[in-house]
């Protein structure tokens, strides 16, 4: 059911009675849909996110020209950068 915004304003109880009965009501302004009123707990489609799930898009990591390190070399490098002990795993 489509309801103009003005009608929703003037006939709120009648429109909400239709929603309570399980109907989805699309609100329009100047004939253009601007929102839906749906019964609580109903699912009308995928969730609407206020932002894209990947706001950065594809990530292009630049080649910094350094050597390719394996996990053990990365672990050793990170440990030597701070006050962390150089023995054992990072999970300790």
N, C-alpha and C positions, 0 to 999 in steps of 0.2 A: 504494500500500500504506500502511495506517495502522498505526502501532506505538505502544502506550502507552509513556510515559516509563520506567516501571519495566522493561518488556521491553527497551527500548534499553539500559538500565543493565546488565541481566543477560545480554543476548544481543548485545552490540555487534558482535562479529565476524560473526555471521550477518546482522544488519541491514546492515552495511557491505558484505558480499558482494553483497547485492541492489543496493546503490547502484553498486558497481563494475560490475555487470552492466548498468547503464544505467537502473535503476528509480529513480523519485522516491519517497522515503519521507516521509510526513507523521507527525510526532511529536505525540501527543495527551497531555493531562493531564486526567483525569476526563472523558474523552470529547470534550474541546474541543481542536481543532488549535492547537498553539502554535508550530510551525515545520516547515520542510521540510529534508530532506537531499537534495541533488541532485547528480548526477554533475558533476564539474568540467567547465566549458566549456558546459554546457547552459543554455539560456535558457528560463525558465518564464513569463516575462511582463515587464511594464515594471519598471524598477529601483525599488527601495523607497528613498525618500529619508527621512532622519531628520527632515526638516522640509518644509513645503510649499515649492514652488519660488517662490512669491510670499508670503513670510511676513507682509507688511504688508497684503495684500489690495488693494483698489482705493485709489488715492492721490487724495485730494481736495486739490488745490492751491488755497489761498485767493487771492482777488483782493485784491491789496495796494493797489489804487487808483492805482498809478503809471502813467506813460505806457508804451505799448507801443513797444518799441525794436526796430529791425531789427538784423541781424547787425553792420553797420558801427558803429552806435551802441553796441552792447554791447561790441564790440572797443575802441572809443575810451574808454568808461567804465572798463573793466577796466585798460587801459593807464595811465590817469590815476590809478589808485588805488595804484600802487606805484612802484618804481624802474625799471620796465621802460621801454625806449625807446618813444616814441610813433610810431615809423616802422616800416614793414614789417608783415608778418603775424605772428600768434602762433606760427606753425609755425617761425619762424626759429630 
